[in-house]
Every structure is written in C-alpha cells, then in structure tokens.
Amino acid sequence: MKKPMILVILFSILGFSITWSQENGGQNILDQDNTREQDYIKLLYEGSQEDMLAAVAGLSELGSKGDNVIEALVFGLQQGTLHVKREYGKVTNDFSDVRAASAKLLGEIGDPRALPGLYIALRYDHDPHVKNSAAHAIGILGRNESIEHLARTIKAADTSGADDKLIISCIEAIGEIGGPDGFRTLVEILRGDYRQIVKMAARVMLKKIPW
C-alpha cells in the first residue's frame, strides 16, 4: 500500500513543478523581452552606428511600440542632424542609415506622435534615402494634415529628374492618405510641369483614391 501512495505523491509534486515551471517560464520570457527592449533603447541613445542599426532591427523584431520606443526612434531619426556629435569640428554621427531605418520603423509602428519628427526629416534632411523613408512612413500613418507637408516637398523638389524618386515617394504617400485634399494635390501634379514618370505615378495613385 505504501508504494502506490508514494507514487501518487511523487506524481502530484511533479505535476505541480511542471505547472509552476510553465507559468514562471512564460513570465521569464516577458521579462526577457522587456529587458531586451530597454537594452535596445539604451543602444539607440549610446551605441555606435552598428549598435543603433541593430537596436532598430531588434525593436522591430520585438514589435515594441511603447512611449520610450517612440522617443528613442525619433532620437535615431535625428542622428547627425538635430543631435550632432563633433570631433575636431567634424560631425561624427551623420548616420543616414540609422535615420532611414528609424523612419521606416516609426511608420510601421503607426503612432502619430512620430509625425513632427518625420516632417522635419522630410523637409530638412540632406540624404535622399532618409527623405524617401520619411515620406513612406508619413503615408502609412495616413493623416490628412500630412498632405500639405508632402505637397510642399514636391513643390520644392527639382523637376528636371534629380528628385524624381523623392517626388514619387511623396505622391505614393499622398495616394495612401487619399481624401479630397489628396485627390486635388495629385490632379495639380498632372497639370504641372513634371516629367512623364512623375505624372504616371500620380495617375496610378489617383486610381487608388475612392470617389
């Protein structure tokens, strides 16, 4: 009689241990994700160029969307422009790839608090790839008030062909946002002095806007 009783007790203890381990393991995973998120945020503020790129990729993989993440990505978006480090008079953190990656992830996260930083990047950043990434992110966020920023960028662009990619990125963003303002802006482009490739992009995006 003693052996069966001992076995029952052992199995009960084992079952409790497995349950506790599973519950605790799930919490550990959450804790690890939170720790990793904080580590990535710290890298964005303090790391090298490679560290910052890895941090943006890591935050994307985690699906992080918190306030601290938004602030850190906006900081990444401003590396070498608004947040400048210098050595012997030379800028040492002009990391256009970090800025572009930060803009892309801000668009994917979809938090409108990122828009002011994206508008600044679209208007003032000297790197075309960053501007394109900012325009794309603005389009994903889909706010009607963004159209005037995109339209201003188009009007200020070089229409000889040098800025075609940027103009088309802005056109695509306007098409994603849509609405009457978007429709009117795209019609103005069709009537304006733009290259055929630009007008073709405007026609394509006009078809996406519902009447």
Backbone bond lengths (Angstrom), bond angles and torsions (degrees), N, CA, C in turn:
res aa  C-N    CA-C-N  psi(-1)  N-CA   C-N-CA  omega(-1)  CA-C   N-CA-C  phi
1 M - - - 1.458 - - 1.522 111.63 -
2 K 1.326 114.67 -30.07 1.461 117.82 -175.70 1.525 111.71 -68.49
3 K 1.359 116.32 -40.21 1.470 119.34 -176.30 1.527 112.56 -61.86
4 P 1.361 119.05 -50.30 1.468 118.20 177.98 1.527 112.55 -57.56
5 M 1.325 115.80 -39.10 1.465 119.53 -179.28 1.519 111.13 -64.08
6 I 1.325 115.89 -41.30 1.469 121.02 178.80 1.517 110.54 -63.94
7 L 1.344 116.16 -40.39 1.463 120.26 179.65 1.527 111.21 -63.70
8 V 1.349 116.53 -41.61 1.468 120.67 178.41 1.516 110.65 -59.94
9 I 1.334 115.66 -43.95 1.470 120.54 179.83 1.518 110.66 -63.77
10 L 1.343 116.49 -43.08 1.467 120.74 -179.40 1.522 111.55 -62.99
11 F 1.356 115.37 -43.96 1.468 118.86 179.51 1.527 111.41 -65.44
12 S 1.327 116.79 -36.11 1.467 120.40 177.91 1.518 110.88 -63.51
13 I 1.334 115.57 -43.87 1.467 120.59 179.17 1.521 110.39 -64.06
14 L 1.358 115.48 -42.33 1.457 120.79 -179.41 1.526 110.74 -63.34
15 G 1.351 116.44 -43.05 1.461 120.41 179.13 1.509 111.98 -62.52
16 F 1.334 116.77 -41.54 1.470 120.81 178.00 1.523 110.78 -63.52
17 S 1.341 115.81 -40.43 1.467 120.44 -178.66 1.516 111.24 -64.38
18 I 1.346 116.00 -41.14 1.465 120.06 -179.69 1.524 110.22 -65.43
19 T 1.364 115.57 -44.93 1.468 119.66 179.33 1.516 111.16 -60.93
20 W 1.336 115.96 -46.18 1.470 120.46 -179.67 1.522 110.65 -62.33
21 S 1.351 115.44 -39.90 1.460 119.92 -179.06 1.519 110.93 -65.72
22 Q 1.356 116.62 -40.74 1.459 120.16 179.97 1.526 111.28 -64.97
23 E 1.350 115.47 -45.12 1.462 119.36 -179.58 1.518 110.99 -64.99
24 N 1.323 114.75 -43.91 1.464 119.81 -179.16 1.521 110.82 -68.36
25 G 1.343 115.74 -36.43 1.457 120.17 179.49 1.508 111.43 -62.82
26 G 1.360 116.57 -41.22 1.453 120.12 177.33 1.509 111.58 -61.32
27 Q 1.339 116.07 -41.65 1.461 119.57 178.58 1.517 110.84 -65.46
28 N 1.343 115.87 -37.71 1.470 119.75 179.41 1.523 111.11 -62.53
29 I 1.350 116.06 -38.59 1.465 119.88 178.86 1.524 109.93 -63.01
30 L 1.362 115.77 -43.74 1.464 119.49 177.94 1.518 110.99 -61.80
31 D 1.333 115.46 -42.99 1.468 119.70 179.18 1.523 110.92 -62.65
32 Q 1.340 115.69 -40.94 1.462 119.98 179.96 1.526 110.76 -64.17
33 D 1.345 116.65 -41.41 1.467 120.24 178.53 1.519 110.85 -62.27
34 N 1.344 116.06 -41.04 1.461 119.69 179.68 1.523 110.91 -65.38
35 T 1.343 115.09 -40.38 1.468 119.56 178.57 1.524 110.30 -64.73
36 R 1.323 116.61 -43.90 1.462 120.50 179.34 1.525 110.57 -61.99
37 E 1.334 116.58 -40.91 1.465 119.78 178.74 1.522 110.67 -59.81
38 Q 1.319 116.54 -46.32 1.469 120.32 179.71 1.527 111.11 -63.66
39 D 1.322 116.13 -37.34 1.472 119.79 178.04 1.534 110.71 -64.19
40 Y 1.331 115.84 -42.84 1.467 119.62 179.28 1.533 111.07 -64.18
41 I 1.324 115.91 -41.49 1.469 119.99 178.24 1.524 110.21 -60.79
42 K 1.325 115.73 -43.15 1.472 119.95 179.14 1.526 110.77 -61.94
43 L 1.334 116.22 -39.95 1.468 119.70 178.77 1.529 111.45 -63.50
44 L 1.328 116.52 -36.28 1.466 119.13 178.83 1.525 111.75 -64.37
45 Y 1.313 115.85 -32.75 1.466 119.57 -179.83 1.526 112.96 -85.37
46 E 1.329 116.56 -30.57 1.467 119.10 -168.92 1.525 114.83 -123.78
47 G 1.326 117.88 -11.34 1.456 120.33 -170.83 1.516 114.57 -83.50
48 S 1.324 113.81 177.18 1.462 121.43 175.51 1.528 109.08 -77.96
49 Q 1.313 116.29 179.01 1.465 120.58 178.28 1.526 110.91 -57.95
50 E 1.330 116.43 -45.57 1.467 120.76 179.95 1.525 110.86 -65.18
51 D 1.334 116.53 -39.26 1.464 120.87 178.13 1.527 110.75 -61.34
52 M 1.319 115.91 -43.31 1.464 120.51 -178.48 1.529 111.28 -63.78
53 L 1.324 116.37 -42.68 1.466 119.68 178.00 1.522 111.03 -62.97
54 A 1.330 116.12 -41.69 1.463 120.57 177.82 1.526 110.69 -64.59
55 A 1.329 116.64 -36.91 1.461 121.21 179.87 1.527 111.24 -65.35
56 V 1.328 117.10 -43.23 1.470 120.69 178.39 1.530 109.83 -62.61
57 A 1.325 116.41 -43.77 1.469 120.66 178.51 1.525 110.62 -63.01
58 G 1.334 116.74 -40.56 1.458 121.18 179.87 1.516 112.27 -65.52
59 L 1.316 116.92 -43.33 1.466 120.69 178.39 1.525 110.87 -64.59
60 S 1.322 116.37 -36.10 1.463 120.57 176.63 1.524 110.63 -64.14
61 E 1.315 116.09 -43.34 1.468 120.97 -179.70 1.525 111.36 -64.47
62 L 1.331 116.91 -37.95 1.465 121.02 179.71 1.526 112.26 -74.26
63 G 1.326 116.74 -19.11 1.459 119.95 -175.45 1.515 112.51 72.75
64 S 1.323 116.62 29.82 1.466 121.65 -176.02 1.527 111.07 -70.25
65 K 1.359 115.64 138.40 1.467 119.86 -177.02 1.525 113.49 -140.70
66 G 1.316 118.09 10.38 1.457 120.88 -174.73 1.516 113.95 -71.09
67 D 1.337 114.76 171.30 1.465 121.01 -179.76 1.522 111.73 -56.88
68 N 1.339 115.98 -44.23 1.466 120.03 -178.85 1.526 111.71 -63.01
69 V 1.325 115.35 -33.79 1.469 120.37 179.55 1.529 110.08 -68.21
70 I 1.333 116.50 -45.53 1.468 120.62 178.57 1.521 110.35 -58.37
71 E 1.329 116.42 -47.25 1.472 121.07 -178.78 1.528 110.98 -61.53
72 A 1.338 116.28 -41.84 1.466 120.05 -179.16 1.525 111.30 -66.71
73 L 1.327 116.74 -39.17 1.468 120.13 179.33 1.528 111.75 -69.39
74 V 1.325 117.11 -35.83 1.465 119.91 174.82 1.527 109.51 -64.30
75 F 1.324 116.41 -37.89 1.467 120.77 175.09 1.530 109.92 -61.57
76 G 1.348 116.27 -42.83 1.462 120.36 176.89 1.516 112.08 -62.91
77 L 1.329 116.11 -35.46 1.464 122.10 179.14 1.527 112.05 -66.28
78 Q 1.331 116.49 -19.14 1.469 121.05 -174.97 1.525 113.40 -108.01
79 Q 1.335 116.91 11.22 1.465 119.75 -179.31 1.529 111.50 -65.46
80 G 1.321 115.37 121.37 1.458 120.02 177.98 1.509 114.25 84.74
81 T 1.347 117.29 -2.17 1.466 120.56 178.10 1.526 109.60 -116.82
82 L 1.331 116.63 -73.13 1.468 119.61 175.73 1.523 111.84 -86.57
83 H 1.326 116.35 -33.36 1.468 121.12 175.92 1.529 107.52 -105.81
84 V 1.313 115.41 103.18 1.465 120.76 -172.51 1.528 110.67 -115.81
85 K 1.338 115.16 132.80 1.466 121.82 171.75 1.525 107.89 -112.34
86 R 1.311 115.60 138.01 1.465 119.96 -178.25 1.526 110.83 -128.79
87 E 1.315 113.96 146.70 1.468 121.76 170.32 1.519 107.46 -134.46
88 Y 1.322 115.52 121.69 1.472 121.35 -177.70 1.529 111.39 54.54
89 G 1.338 115.36 38.54 1.457 120.60 177.16 1.517 115.25 81.35
90 K 1.333 117.63 -1.00 1.463 121.27 -178.13 1.531 110.24 -106.15
91 V 1.337 116.44 135.87 1.464 121.15 177.67 1.527 109.12 -69.26
92 T 1.322 116.10 127.85 1.470 120.27 -175.65 1.529 113.17 -110.27
93 N 1.316 117.02 -0.26 1.476 118.44 -179.08 1.533 112.25 -127.82
94 D 1.327 115.62 36.62 1.464 119.76 176.55 1.530 108.63 -80.44
95 F 1.340 115.12 74.95 1.466 121.70 -173.09 1.531 109.52 -99.05
96 S 1.311 116.57 83.58 1.467 119.58 -177.21 1.527 111.71 -64.48
97 D 1.334 117.26 -31.79 1.464 119.35 179.10 1.526 111.32 -68.15
98 V 1.328 117.13 -35.52 1.468 121.18 176.18 1.527 109.63 -66.68
99 R 1.320 116.56 -42.69 1.468 120.41 179.78 1.529 110.62 -62.81
100 A 1.327 116.44 -44.76 1.470 120.14 -179.35 1.528 111.31 -64.80
101 A 1.328 116.98 -42.99 1.466 121.03 179.57 1.525 110.88 -64.84
102 S 1.325 116.45 -39.29 1.470 120.75 178.48 1.523 110.55 -64.65
103 A 1.331 116.63 -42.90 1.471 120.70 178.31 1.525 110.62 -60.90
104 K 1.306 116.46 -44.82 1.468 121.26 -179.08 1.526 111.05 -59.64
105 L 1.338 116.53 -46.60 1.458 119.60 -178.09 1.528 111.43 -69.48
106 L 1.319 117.61 -35.30 1.468 119.85 176.18 1.527 110.68 -60.47
107 G 1.323 116.53 -37.96 1.458 119.64 175.98 1.520 111.62 -65.44
108 E 1.320 116.70 -42.49 1.461 120.99 -179.28 1.527 111.59 -65.56
109 I 1.322 116.77 -36.91 1.464 120.37 178.62 1.527 110.33 -66.89
110 G 1.333 116.26 -38.64 1.462 120.12 172.53 1.511 115.89 80.86
111 D 1.320 117.70 22.68 1.465 120.93 179.34 1.531 109.43 -91.01
112 P 1.335 118.31 121.37 1.472 120.50 -176.46 1.522 114.21 -63.95
113 R 1.332 117.65 -15.13 1.468 119.49 177.43 1.520 111.87 -64.44
114 A 1.318 116.72 -16.23 1.467 120.50 178.55 1.526 112.24 -79.06
115 L 1.321 117.46 -14.07 1.467 120.39 -172.31 1.530 114.70 -59.45
116 P 1.334 120.40 -45.73 1.473 118.35 179.60 1.526 113.24 -55.40
117 G 1.331 116.52 -42.73 1.461 120.25 177.83 1.516 112.25 -65.81
118 L 1.331 116.37 -37.36 1.468 120.36 178.64 1.527 111.25 -69.10
119 Y 1.333 116.85 -37.44 1.471 120.00 176.71 1.532 110.89 -61.69
120 I 1.329 115.54 -42.55 1.473 120.00 179.95 1.528 110.23 -63.24
121 A 1.340 115.99 -43.89 1.468 119.84 179.40 1.525 110.72 -63.21
122 L 1.321 116.44 -42.10 1.468 120.74 -179.87 1.528 111.18 -62.13
123 R 1.308 116.52 -37.92 1.465 119.96 -174.52 1.531 113.27 -86.13
124 Y 1.333 116.60 -39.34 1.465 118.58 -167.91 1.527 115.52 -113.80
125 D 1.324 119.11 -17.48 1.466 118.72 -177.61 1.527 110.10 -63.34
126 H 1.322 116.48 140.97 1.466 120.35 -176.75 1.522 113.02 -88.60
127 D 1.334 116.81 -5.61 1.464 119.67 -177.28 1.535 110.56 -100.21
128 P 1.331 118.73 123.64 1.466 121.41 -177.98 1.528 113.41 -59.35
129 H 1.344 116.75 -37.17 1.464 119.73 -178.40 1.523 110.92 -65.06
130 V 1.321 116.59 -38.50 1.468 120.60 177.74 1.526 109.91 -65.37
131 K 1.329 116.24 -44.30 1.469 120.27 178.13 1.528 111.04 -59.19
132 N 1.327 117.03 -44.07 1.465 120.89 178.87 1.522 111.23 -61.94
133 S 1.331 116.25 -43.28 1.467 120.84 179.62 1.521 110.83 -64.33
134 A 1.331 116.41 -39.42 1.467 120.65 178.64 1.528 110.58 -64.89
135 A 1.337 116.56 -44.06 1.469 120.59 179.07 1.525 110.70 -60.86
136 H 1.317 116.24 -44.05 1.465 120.82 179.77 1.526 110.48 -61.53
137 A 1.340 116.59 -44.77 1.466 121.01 179.89 1.526 111.22 -62.96
138 I 1.319 116.45 -41.38 1.468 121.32 178.83 1.530 110.17 -61.36
139 G 1.328 116.33 -40.30 1.461 120.18 177.73 1.515 112.32 -63.45
140 I 1.321 116.98 -40.52 1.468 120.85 179.02 1.525 110.59 -63.73
141 L 1.329 116.37 -40.13 1.467 120.26 -179.36 1.530 111.94 -65.55
142 G 1.325 116.56 -28.04 1.458 120.69 165.63 1.514 117.77 67.59
143 R 1.313 118.42 32.78 1.469 121.09 179.07 1.529 110.80 -93.58
144 N 1.318 116.15 132.96 1.460 120.70 -176.77 1.527 112.30 -59.86
145 E 1.340 117.03 -35.30 1.469 120.21 -178.88 1.530 112.44 -66.05
146 S 1.326 116.79 -14.38 1.467 120.54 179.68 1.524 112.48 -73.49
147 I 1.329 117.02 -20.75 1.467 120.29 -174.79 1.523 111.44 -59.66
148 E 1.331 117.72 -39.84 1.466 119.57 -178.94 1.524 111.35 -63.96
149 H 1.329 117.82 -34.28 1.467 120.88 177.87 1.525 110.59 -68.86
150 L 1.323 116.10 -41.35 1.462 120.61 178.64 1.528 110.91 -67.38
151 A 1.336 116.15 -42.06 1.472 120.77 179.66 1.525 110.91 -64.09
152 R 1.322 116.72 -38.91 1.471 120.41 179.07 1.523 110.54 -64.13
153 T 1.327 116.41 -39.15 1.465 120.25 178.06 1.524 110.65 -63.63
154 I 1.321 116.58 -41.13 1.468 120.76 178.50 1.528 110.77 -62.83
155 K 1.325 116.39 -44.47 1.472 120.39 -178.43 1.523 112.26 -65.49
156 A 1.338 116.21 -31.48 1.469 120.24 -178.51 1.526 112.49 -84.99
157 A 1.329 117.21 -8.73 1.465 121.04 -174.63 1.524 111.80 -77.53
158 D 1.318 114.43 160.11 1.466 122.51 176.53 1.532 108.35 -78.04
159 T 1.321 117.13 118.17 1.467 121.09 -176.32 1.524 113.49 -87.84
160 S 1.338 116.74 3.52 1.470 119.46 -178.28 1.526 112.27 -79.07
161 G 1.327 116.82 -10.73 1.462 120.51 -179.95 1.511 113.73 128.72
162 A 1.323 117.56 -22.61 1.468 121.09 -176.97 1.524 112.45 -63.77
163 D 1.335 116.31 -32.03 1.467 120.38 -177.02 1.526 112.84 -108.46
164 D 1.320 117.20 19.73 1.469 119.86 -177.47 1.530 112.47 -56.08
165 K 1.320 116.87 -42.77 1.464 119.90 -177.07 1.522 110.91 -63.37
166 L 1.337 116.33 -42.47 1.462 120.29 178.45 1.527 110.73 -65.21
167 I 1.326 116.20 -44.75 1.469 119.73 179.80 1.524 110.46 -59.73
168 I 1.327 116.41 -43.50 1.468 120.37 -179.34 1.526 110.75 -66.80
169 S 1.331 117.72 -37.70 1.471 120.57 176.22 1.524 110.47 -60.07
170 C 1.328 116.22 -41.93 1.471 120.74 178.44 1.528 110.95 -67.50
171 I 1.328 116.70 -39.87 1.467 120.75 177.71 1.528 110.28 -61.60
172 E 1.316 116.55 -44.58 1.469 120.46 179.26 1.523 111.06 -63.08
173 A 1.327 116.25 -39.00 1.466 120.07 177.82 1.525 110.84 -64.61
174 I 1.331 116.48 -42.50 1.470 120.72 177.97 1.525 110.22 -62.11
175 G 1.323 116.60 -40.87 1.458 120.72 177.71 1.517 112.59 -63.15
176 E 1.333 116.59 -37.32 1.467 120.68 177.89 1.526 110.72 -66.51
177 I 1.323 116.63 -38.09 1.468 120.35 179.92 1.524 110.33 -72.25
178 G 1.340 116.12 -44.05 1.462 121.39 175.58 1.514 113.55 70.47
179 G 1.329 115.83 -149.64 1.459 121.50 -179.81 1.521 112.57 77.54
180 P 1.332 116.89 171.83 1.474 121.37 -179.54 1.525 113.08 -58.68
181 D 1.338 117.02 -40.52 1.471 119.90 -179.82 1.524 111.07 -64.38
182 G 1.319 115.55 -41.30 1.459 119.89 177.70 1.515 111.55 -64.03
183 F 1.323 115.69 -42.74 1.465 120.79 179.19 1.528 110.63 -59.65
184 R 1.329 116.31 -48.93 1.472 120.28 -178.40 1.528 111.72 -62.26
185 T 1.321 115.97 -40.13 1.468 119.85 -179.30 1.522 111.09 -63.58
186 L 1.321 116.89 -41.66 1.462 120.48 -180.00 1.530 111.49 -68.85
187 V 1.324 117.21 -36.25 1.471 120.52 176.45 1.526 110.16 -63.69
188 E 1.329 116.86 -39.89 1.470 120.85 177.76 1.530 111.14 -61.15
189 I 1.326 116.02 -36.75 1.470 119.66 178.25 1.529 110.13 -66.28
190 L 1.326 116.75 -40.64 1.469 120.12 177.97 1.523 111.56 -61.17
191 R 1.315 116.24 -32.11 1.468 120.85 -178.82 1.526 112.52 -88.91
192 G 1.324 116.74 -9.26 1.456 120.68 -174.76 1.516 113.76 -87.50
193 D 1.310 114.81 -178.67 1.469 122.19 -177.25 1.526 109.51 -91.74
194 Y 1.328 114.63 70.21 1.461 120.46 -178.99 1.523 109.72 -119.79
195 R 1.323 115.23 158.88 1.462 120.66 179.30 1.526 110.51 -68.81
196 Q 1.325 115.38 158.45 1.462 120.62 -175.42 1.526 112.28 -60.39
197 I 1.325 117.09 -35.94 1.463 119.64 -179.43 1.527 111.10 -63.72
198 V 1.328 115.78 -33.95 1.466 121.21 177.79 1.527 110.02 -71.36
199 K 1.324 116.52 -44.94 1.461 120.53 179.87 1.529 111.06 -64.69
200 M 1.323 116.06 -34.06 1.457 119.95 177.86 1.532 110.33 -64.13
201 A 1.334 116.18 -41.68 1.468 120.44 177.76 1.527 110.44 -62.78
202 A 1.334 116.42 -39.68 1.468 120.34 178.82 1.526 111.01 -63.75
203 R 1.335 117.00 -40.57 1.473 120.79 178.86 1.528 110.71 -62.91
204 V 1.320 115.75 -43.46 1.472 120.46 -179.91 1.525 110.43 -60.37
205 M 1.327 116.96 -45.66 1.463 120.45 -177.43 1.527 111.63 -71.77
206 L 1.336 117.40 -30.77 1.470 119.85 176.14 1.527 111.12 -60.24
207 K 1.319 116.10 -36.70 1.466 120.50 -179.92 1.529 112.02 -66.93
208 K 1.335 116.67 -21.15 1.465 120.21 -179.57 1.523 112.42 -82.66
209 I 1.333 116.21 -17.98 1.465 119.55 -176.90 1.527 109.10 -86.67
210 P 1.333 118.24 119.90 1.471 120.27 -179.83 1.527 111.82 -67.26
211 W 1.302 115.71 144.50 1.474 120.98 179.49 1.522 109.12 -78.83
